[in-house]
Amino acid sequence: MAWLSLNRELHDCLYRPAGRLRILRYANNLRNLIDRYLRMRLGVLQHFEIAEREHRSILAAYRKRDATLAVKRVEAHLRRTAESVVAFLAARKK
């Protein structure tokens, strides 16, 4: 899925300037582990629009050089992604 490659590239571009290569490798390893769940979130749940809106919001804060706001938006984006996947999996168990 091309979208996931672009998603990875976006997140890498956001995190790389921090110069924390060990953390970037850790984040990439986590992304590899959850790739199937991201595919599910985007494919089955059709959350492309939500993810795109969140990415644009993160980039707006980044472009304004508002690190506090950018971090807050990235955290919210990652939290919503995790919560939507967990909710989907929980609903399937029933």
Secondary structure, DSSP 8 states (H G I E B T S, - for coil): -HHHHHHHHHHHHHHGGG--HHHHHHHHHHHHHHHHHHHHHHHTS--HHHHHHHHHHHHHHHHTT-HHHHHHHHHHHHHHHHHHHHHHHHHHH-
